[in-house]
């Protein structure tokens, strides 16, 4: 999982990426290709 300041650029890497808020943090998750995971902050 990558930890980045800007999540929006990581969301564009794959068309199935979703931006989710969990426990006050913002995550990018992908059900079909689990390589694309990221967290902000």
N, C-alpha and C positions, 0 to 999 in steps of 0.2 A: 504494500500500500504506500502510495506517495503522499507526502504531506506538503501541501503547497499553499501559497498565499492566494493565488487566483485559481478558482475552481472552474470558471466558465470556459477557459481554454482547454481544460482537460475533458470537459463534457463533449466537445466537438470531435474528439478523436474517433468515436464510434457512434453509430446512429441509435443504439439501444441504451446509451448511458442515461441514467436518471440521477437527479439531484435530490437528496433526502436529508432532512434535518432529524438528528437523533441526539438526545441528551445535550442540546445546545451546540452541537457541532454539525457542520455541513459535510455530507459525504457524496461522492459519486460512486454509484454501484451499477453493475451490469450483469443481468441474469444469464445472457447467452454467452458472453465472453468474459470470464471472471478475472482476466488479466487487468482490466481497466477499473482499478479501485483507487480512490483518492480521498483525502480528508483535508479540511481546511482548519488551520489554527492549532 
